[in-house]
Structure formats: structure tokens, C-alpha cells
């Protein structure tokens, strides 16, 4: 029996959504081998109301009691950088080693979730002679002394603190695999792509619940608007200011037929207002899963920039490519590994805004090129990220 341990939907984290799709793919192929996959999370009452798509009859609370763990031969832990979703999973991993699926390779915030004492212990475990100096530097660069707001988390990835408990490690990118190796990990490191979320490629008005999205659809149809989408959680690594700056510098003739749809939390209003973009931007806030899929299908172009990277891969990127959308991405981290036939890459240096503006203009004006990027994206997903392909790779890991 296998214990699968991860944040799960409806938790608002990309890892929960990833696990939702991966569990659906794994349970049938494991069942064919007479292997049971039980699913565990922290706080499962709400989660159980959303688990009808799983083969499992029930999602179970974390296995902190040793007696509950004895019947399981393997443990799979999904770890990311958000302590709200992963701290309890990390604590269980320390009790029961297992396969660690690393969704980020900078885990500063996860460790910082244990407080200043947790940071001190993590630094001390790395045999750093200057632990006190590191703590002083961290505190000096944390607004209001809040260690969860540290401005340079990449300086302290704390990978070793997790790898010490990993029987093997699964990553999603060449970059992450290299970083785990460089961190001194001696066990098996296996790269498995993110799974295809099988997004709809065309929109359907009858499935849209959000009135603002429905209104945008009507405008698109009647005024031939070009829709650019931004998806997911706001954060400085998403380069939102560069995106807004580039759009603000476009010619009025382009802006008049353009709308920017922001799907997710609404933390951009000050920048949008300051650049005079209020009439071009529609922020949906959080939407239902169905509306999210329809929003993705509605877009002509998705912008998905990341810098600096926390070593993550992007569920939004997989969704956009699965939906057969042209995307503009940062030429950095995992995004650099994507083929140029499937994405439009821009640099992360001081030419970022200029390059982004040129990319937007090119993809608006050259529909043939835009559609070729979209076609390449879908081909890439079908070849490397299909449900069957990913399930088979996982089956190899679990049966080895």
C-alpha cells in the first residue's frame, strides 16, 4: 500500500490541483497492479466534500500515529514553499522518510514557518559558523521583523533540511534536478513532467457563471477584442509591474482593441491606476474551477513571467499550453527548458519591458505566428505531459 500525502483541493495552491489530477491518473493504473493508493492531507473535512473524482472512498488525516503507518510500504510527500500548506507534511516526513516530490527548490518560507527557532536550527544543521550573522541579516531584511517577508529567500533554500529525510526525490525540471544534486543529495533523483490538466481549448458561454467574464466574452465577440490573460497568485516574482508598464506603452491603436483579464487575487489596483490602465483591465478575483477553465479558453494570449525563480514549475503554464494558447514566458529557470516552438521567451534583464512590449505587438499583429506557437504548445503537452505518459513514469518509480 502507498500513502500519498499532499495538500488537496479545495486548498488554493497549485500543488493541490496538481495532486488532484495526478491522483486521478495514478489510482486506476495502480489498481490494475492490485496496489492501493491512500490519500492524506491536513484538515480533510472540507477536502472530502470535493473528492468525488478520486477512486478513494475517503481522504484521511495525516499519519502522525506510528501504528497507522505500519501497513504502508511507501510514502509520497509533496512539498512546496508555503508553510500554510506544507509545514505539517514536513513534520510527518521527519518522522517517516519517503519519496519527496519537490515543487520548489527554495524552501526558505517553509522553514521560516517554524519561527525564528526553526530558522536557527536549519542554519545550524548546515554547519554554518556564522549562524548568528545569517539570522541578523535575515531580520534586517524583513519588513516589521516578519521572517515570512524576507526579501532574499533564494540565499537560504534549506534544501538539505528536506533531503535528509528523502528516500528518493522527484522533480519536474532539469534545473531542479541539478539543484538537488548540487545540494549534495546522494539518492535517486527522477525528473517527471507536470501532468496535462486537459484544459478546454475553446470557450462555451453556457458554462460561465461569473458575470464579469460573461460580459468580457460578449465584448470580445462584438468588438473583436484581443484578450490577454494573467492567472494565479500575485507576487513580485510574477513581474506584474513589467507587464503593466509594457501594456501602458503600447500605441493607442493597439490598446483600443486589447483587454487584460486578471484571474486570481486582486493586489494590482495601485499599479493599474497609476499607469492609466483601469479601462483596459478586468480583474475577476477568485473564480470557480469551471470559470477558471473558461477564462483560460477565452484568452488569445497568456503572459506568465517568473523572476527570480524559487525553482518551481508552473501549473498555469501547463494549463495554458494544454488549452492551446500562445504564451510569453521569462527565459529563465524551468521556462528556459520549454522549446521556442511552444512559447515566446523574453529576457529577465533590463530589456524585459521593451522585449515584452515587442512580444505582445508581434503576437497580436501576426496571428499566423501566434497560432503556430499555440499549436507547438499543444504538441509539447501531448508528447511529454500526457496523463498516460506521466502515470507510466510514476508507475516505474513506485514499482522499482
PLY file of the C-alpha trace (Angstrom):
ply
format ascii 1.0
element vertex 400
property float x
property float y
property float z
element edge 399
property int vertex1
property int vertex2
end_header
0.00 0.00 0.00
1.11 3.52 -0.76
0.42 6.66 1.28
0.05 9.77 -0.90
0.50 12.93 1.19
-0.24 16.35 -0.30
-2.33 19.49 0.00
-5.59 18.76 -1.80
-8.40 20.71 -3.41
-10.16 22.94 -2.49
-6.98 24.43 -0.98
-5.85 27.34 -3.12
-2.44 26.08 -4.10
-1.21 24.81 -7.44
0.15 21.68 -5.76
-3.35 20.71 -4.62
-4.60 21.00 -8.18
-1.60 19.04 -9.46
-2.31 16.26 -6.96
-5.97 16.26 -7.92
-5.03 15.34 -11.49
-2.17 13.03 -10.59
-4.27 11.00 -8.12
-6.95 10.50 -10.76
-4.27 9.21 -13.14
-2.44 7.00 -10.63
-5.21 5.21 -8.79
-6.56 3.24 -11.81
-3.11 2.11 -13.04
-2.11 1.09 -9.51
-5.40 -0.70 -9.01
-4.59 -2.78 -12.11
-1.47 -3.89 -10.24
-3.51 -4.58 -7.07
-1.78 -1.71 -5.29
-3.85 0.60 -3.11
-3.12 4.31 -3.02
-4.49 6.04 0.08
-4.59 9.83 0.12
-3.74 12.00 3.13
-3.87 15.70 3.95
-4.11 18.06 6.87
-7.72 19.07 7.62
-9.64 16.68 5.40
-13.23 17.50 6.34
-13.58 20.18 3.66
-11.43 18.20 1.25
-13.66 15.14 1.47
-16.55 17.20 0.11
-14.54 17.67 -3.11
-13.11 14.18 -3.61
-15.80 12.56 -5.76
-13.37 12.40 -8.69
-10.97 10.15 -6.78
-11.19 6.38 -6.62
-10.51 6.67 -2.88
-13.64 6.50 -0.74
-12.18 8.83 1.84
-9.28 11.23 2.24
-7.52 10.63 5.52
-5.83 12.84 8.14
-2.04 12.82 8.36
-0.39 9.71 9.76
1.26 11.02 12.90
0.44 7.85 14.84
3.12 5.24 14.13
0.59 2.40 14.29
-1.36 3.89 11.36
1.75 3.94 9.19
2.71 0.30 9.59
0.60 -1.07 6.74
2.15 1.26 4.13
5.22 0.21 2.15
5.82 3.59 0.50
5.16 7.22 1.37
4.96 10.04 -1.17
5.30 13.61 0.14
4.53 16.70 -1.92
6.45 19.70 -0.63
6.33 23.35 -1.66
7.38 26.63 -0.12
4.14 27.69 1.61
4.11 26.74 5.32
0.32 27.05 5.48
0.02 24.01 3.22
3.23 22.07 3.79
4.52 22.52 7.33
2.50 19.65 8.78
3.61 17.45 5.87
7.25 18.33 6.59
6.79 17.37 10.24
5.43 13.99 9.20
8.31 13.49 6.75
10.75 13.95 9.64
9.06 11.05 11.42
8.63 8.82 8.37
11.07 9.16 5.43
9.73 8.63 1.93
9.70 9.80 -1.68
9.79 13.60 -1.75
8.22 15.43 -4.68
9.87 18.86 -4.71
7.68 21.53 -6.25
10.14 24.29 -5.24
13.88 24.18 -4.66
13.93 27.29 -2.48
12.17 26.30 0.74
13.10 29.23 2.96
9.47 30.18 3.68
8.56 26.60 4.59
11.29 26.52 7.24
10.52 30.08 8.35
7.01 28.89 9.10
8.51 27.20 12.16
9.55 30.57 13.55
12.92 32.04 14.41
13.88 28.89 16.30
13.22 26.82 13.19
15.43 29.11 11.12
18.20 28.92 13.70
18.06 25.12 13.78
18.05 24.86 9.97
21.07 27.14 9.66
22.86 25.31 12.47
22.25 21.96 10.78
24.13 23.22 7.74
27.31 23.59 9.80
27.35 27.31 9.16
29.80 29.02 11.53
28.06 32.34 11.04
24.54 31.33 12.07
24.09 34.45 14.19
25.26 36.69 11.33
22.78 34.97 8.99
19.94 35.49 11.44
20.88 39.16 11.84
20.96 39.61 8.05
17.57 37.92 7.63
15.95 40.07 10.33
17.48 43.23 8.86
15.82 42.42 5.52
12.37 41.53 6.85
9.72 44.29 6.94
8.43 44.65 10.51
10.80 41.86 11.56
8.46 39.30 9.97
10.67 36.45 8.79
7.94 35.35 6.36
8.56 38.59 4.43
12.29 38.11 3.92
13.35 39.80 0.70
16.04 37.30 -0.40
14.78 33.75 0.26
16.96 32.37 -2.53
20.01 32.94 -0.28
18.77 30.24 2.08
16.99 27.47 0.12
17.29 24.99 3.03
17.12 22.04 0.67
19.35 19.87 2.85
16.80 20.02 5.67
14.27 18.22 3.49
16.61 15.97 1.51
17.95 14.43 4.71
14.61 12.61 5.06
14.06 11.66 1.40
14.41 8.05 0.25
14.36 9.45 -3.30
13.43 12.75 -4.92
11.07 13.55 -7.77
11.41 16.89 -9.57
9.76 18.42 -12.62
12.67 20.14 -14.36
16.32 19.76 -15.30
17.10 22.85 -13.24
15.55 21.36 -10.09
17.36 18.07 -10.66
20.66 19.90 -10.92
19.99 21.94 -7.77
19.13 18.84 -5.75
22.33 17.17 -6.95
24.36 20.29 -6.13
22.85 20.29 -2.64
24.71 17.03 -2.05
21.85 14.57 -2.29
23.18 11.04 -2.91
19.91 9.19 -3.56
17.91 8.75 -6.76
16.68 11.97 -8.40
13.97 11.38 -11.01
12.55 14.03 -13.34
8.84 13.58 -14.08
7.00 16.30 -16.03
3.91 18.00 -14.70
0.74 16.27 -15.81
-1.59 17.60 -18.51
-4.62 19.22 -16.85
-6.58 18.63 -20.07
-7.87 22.17 -20.39
-10.67 23.11 -22.76
-9.32 24.71 -25.92
-12.50 26.67 -26.74
-14.86 28.62 -24.53
-18.57 27.97 -24.07
-20.82 30.73 -22.71
-23.25 28.28 -21.14
-20.57 27.18 -18.65
-19.60 30.70 -17.50
-21.03 31.76 -14.13
-19.02 34.94 -13.45
-20.93 37.95 -14.84
-17.78 39.97 -15.49
-16.30 37.11 -17.53
-19.55 36.70 -19.46
-19.57 40.43 -20.19
-15.98 40.23 -21.46
-16.95 37.33 -23.70
-19.76 39.41 -25.19
-17.35 42.33 -25.77
-14.84 40.01 -27.40
-17.46 38.68 -29.79
-19.00 42.04 -30.70
-15.86 44.22 -30.78
-13.26 41.64 -31.84
-11.21 42.27 -28.73
-7.85 40.63 -28.15
-7.75 39.10 -24.64
-4.51 38.73 -22.68
-4.70 36.65 -19.51
-2.78 36.72 -16.22
-3.50 33.79 -13.91
-2.64 32.72 -10.39
-1.37 34.28 -7.18
0.06 37.78 -7.21
3.70 38.19 -6.21
6.78 40.16 -7.17
8.27 37.16 -8.98
5.37 37.30 -11.48
6.76 40.59 -12.90
3.36 42.28 -12.89
4.81 45.80 -12.94
6.78 44.99 -16.08
3.62 43.62 -17.69
1.56 46.71 -16.82
4.38 49.02 -17.93
4.72 47.28 -21.29
0.97 47.46 -21.95
0.84 51.12 -20.95
3.50 51.91 -23.58
1.59 50.30 -26.46
0.14 52.54 -29.16
-3.44 53.64 -28.59
-4.45 51.82 -31.77
-3.42 48.53 -30.14
-4.76 49.32 -26.68
-8.17 50.15 -28.13
-8.64 46.51 -29.16
-6.96 44.95 -26.14
-8.21 43.78 -22.75
-6.16 42.37 -19.90
-8.01 39.79 -17.81
-6.52 39.07 -14.37
-7.77 35.85 -12.79
-6.82 35.43 -9.13
-6.28 37.67 -6.13
-6.66 41.41 -6.65
-3.44 43.08 -5.48
-2.65 45.14 -8.55
-5.03 48.09 -8.40
-2.49 50.75 -7.39
-0.18 49.91 -10.30
-3.08 49.65 -12.75
-4.50 53.03 -11.73
-1.10 54.76 -11.69
-0.44 53.68 -15.30
-3.91 54.66 -16.52
-4.92 51.09 -17.39
-8.19 50.83 -15.49
-10.30 50.81 -18.66
-8.21 48.00 -20.17
-8.15 45.67 -17.17
-10.80 43.31 -15.87
-9.97 41.55 -12.61
-12.21 38.58 -11.92
-10.90 37.87 -8.42
-11.12 34.21 -7.45
-13.45 32.20 -9.66
-14.87 28.68 -9.68
-12.86 25.90 -11.32
-15.28 25.93 -14.23
-14.96 29.68 -14.75
-11.17 29.42 -14.44
-11.12 26.94 -17.32
-13.43 29.16 -19.38
-11.25 32.21 -18.67
-8.21 30.30 -19.95
-10.11 29.25 -23.07
-11.26 32.85 -23.64
-7.70 34.21 -23.89
-5.86 34.86 -27.12
-2.56 35.13 -25.26
-1.32 34.32 -21.75
1.60 36.12 -20.10
3.37 34.06 -17.44
6.64 35.64 -16.31
8.80 34.46 -13.39
11.93 36.02 -11.93
13.58 35.25 -9.65
12.57 31.61 -9.64
12.04 29.57 -6.48
12.90 26.50 -8.56
9.25 25.92 -9.34
7.47 24.69 -12.42
4.23 26.43 -13.33
0.81 24.80 -13.32
-0.55 27.90 -15.07
1.91 27.33 -17.91
0.87 23.70 -18.33
-2.79 24.76 -18.29
-2.24 27.45 -20.91
-0.30 25.13 -23.19
-2.89 22.39 -22.70
-5.56 24.92 -23.69
-3.57 25.54 -26.90
-2.66 29.14 -26.03
0.32 31.17 -27.10
2.27 32.28 -24.04
5.00 34.78 -23.24
7.41 33.49 -20.58
10.66 34.52 -18.94
13.77 32.95 -20.44
14.81 31.70 -17.02
14.56 28.62 -14.83
12.20 25.87 -15.96
10.68 28.17 -18.59
14.01 28.18 -20.43
13.66 24.41 -20.85
10.49 24.79 -22.90
11.01 24.73 -26.69
10.91 28.02 -28.55
8.38 26.48 -30.90
5.92 26.24 -27.99
6.45 29.53 -26.11
7.72 33.06 -26.74
10.64 33.76 -24.38
11.83 37.17 -23.23
14.96 38.05 -21.20
14.94 38.86 -17.49
17.47 41.70 -17.73
16.88 45.45 -18.02
15.39 44.96 -21.50
12.45 42.99 -20.08
9.79 45.69 -20.61
10.98 46.53 -24.13
11.13 42.86 -25.09
7.71 42.19 -23.60
6.17 45.08 -25.49
7.67 43.81 -28.74
6.42 40.28 -27.99
2.87 41.49 -27.34
2.84 43.52 -30.57
4.20 40.58 -32.58
1.68 38.11 -31.21
-1.26 40.48 -31.69
-0.33 41.50 -35.22
0.95 38.17 -36.53
-1.90 35.74 -35.99
-0.22 33.02 -38.06
2.86 33.07 -35.82
0.72 33.22 -32.68
-1.26 30.19 -33.78
1.93 28.30 -34.62
3.17 28.90 -31.05
-0.19 27.70 -29.72
-0.03 24.58 -31.89
3.54 23.89 -30.74
2.43 24.26 -27.14
-0.31 21.67 -27.53
2.06 19.29 -29.31
4.59 19.62 -26.48
1.96 18.83 -23.85
0.69 15.82 -25.79
4.21 14.44 -26.21
5.69 14.98 -22.74
2.89 15.71 -20.25
0.04 13.39 -21.22
-1.84 11.60 -18.44
-0.73 8.18 -19.69
2.92 9.21 -20.05
3.16 10.71 -16.56
1.26 7.82 -14.95
3.64 5.31 -16.54
6.68 7.23 -15.30
5.23 7.25 -11.79
4.46 3.55 -12.05
8.14 2.90 -12.84
9.16 4.84 -9.71
6.71 3.07 -7.42
7.48 -0.43 -8.70
11.27 -0.07 -8.64
0 1
1 2
2 3
3 4
4 5
5 6
6 7
7 8
8 9
9 10
10 11
11 12
12 13
13 14
14 15
15 16
16 17
17 18
18 19
19 20
20 21
21 22
22 23
23 24
24 25
25 26
26 27
27 28
28 29
29 30
30 31
31 32
32 33
33 34
34 35
35 36
36 37
37 38
38 39
39 40
40 41
41 42
42 43
43 44
44 45
45 46
46 47
47 48
48 49
49 50
50 51
51 52
52 53
53 54
54 55
55 56
56 57
57 58
58 59
59 60
60 61
61 62
62 63
63 64
64 65
65 66
66 67
67 68
68 69
69 70
70 71
71 72
72 73
73 74
74 75
75 76
76 77
77 78
78 79
79 80
80 81
81 82
82 83
83 84
84 85
85 86
86 87
87 88
88 89
89 90
90 91
91 92
92 93
93 94
94 95
95 96
96 97
97 98
98 99
99 100
100 101
101 102
102 103
103 104
104 105
105 106
106 107
107 108
108 109
109 110
110 111
111 112
112 113
113 114
114 115
115 116
116 117
117 118
118 119
119 120
120 121
121 122
122 123
123 124
124 125
125 126
126 127
127 128
128 129
129 130
130 131
131 132
132 133
133 134
134 135
135 136
136 137
137 138
138 139
139 140
140 141
141 142
142 143
143 144
144 145
145 146
146 147
147 148
148 149
149 150
150 151
151 152
152 153
153 154
154 155
155 156
156 157
157 158
158 159
159 160
160 161
161 162
162 163
163 164
164 165
165 166
166 167
167 168
168 169
169 170
170 171
171 172
172 173
173 174
174 175
175 176
176 177
177 178
178 179
179 180
180 181
181 182
182 183
183 184
184 185
185 186
186 187
187 188
188 189
189 190
190 191
191 192
192 193
193 194
194 195
195 196
196 197
197 198
198 199
199 200
200 201
201 202
202 203
203 204
204 205
205 206
206 207
207 208
208 209
209 210
210 211
211 212
212 213
213 214
214 215
215 216
216 217
217 218
218 219
219 220
220 221
221 222
222 223
223 224
224 225
225 226
226 227
227 228
228 229
229 230
230 231
231 232
232 233
233 234
234 235
235 236
236 237
237 238
238 239
239 240
240 241
241 242
242 243
243 244
244 245
245 246
246 247
247 248
248 249
249 250
250 251
251 252
252 253
253 254
254 255
255 256
256 257
257 258
258 259
259 260
260 261
261 262
262 263
263 264
264 265
265 266
266 267
267 268
268 269
269 270
270 271
271 272
272 273
273 274
274 275
275 276
276 277
277 278
278 279
279 280
280 281
281 282
282 283
283 284
284 285
285 286
286 287
287 288
288 289
289 290
290 291
291 292
292 293
293 294
294 295
295 296
296 297
297 298
298 299
299 300
300 301
301 302
302 303
303 304
304 305
305 306
306 307
307 308
308 309
309 310
310 311
311 312
312 313
313 314
314 315
315 316
316 317
317 318
318 319
319 320
320 321
321 322
322 323
323 324
324 325
325 326
326 327
327 328
328 329
329 330
330 331
331 332
332 333
333 334
334 335
335 336
336 337
337 338
338 339
339 340
340 341
341 342
342 343
343 344
344 345
345 346
346 347
347 348
348 349
349 350
350 351
351 352
352 353
353 354
354 355
355 356
356 357
357 358
358 359
359 360
360 361
361 362
362 363
363 364
364 365
365 366
366 367
367 368
368 369
369 370
370 371
371 372
372 373
373 374
374 375
375 376
376 377
377 378
378 379
379 380
380 381
381 382
382 383
383 384
384 385
385 386
386 387
387 388
388 389
389 390
390 391
391 392
392 393
393 394
394 395
395 396
396 397
397 398
398 399
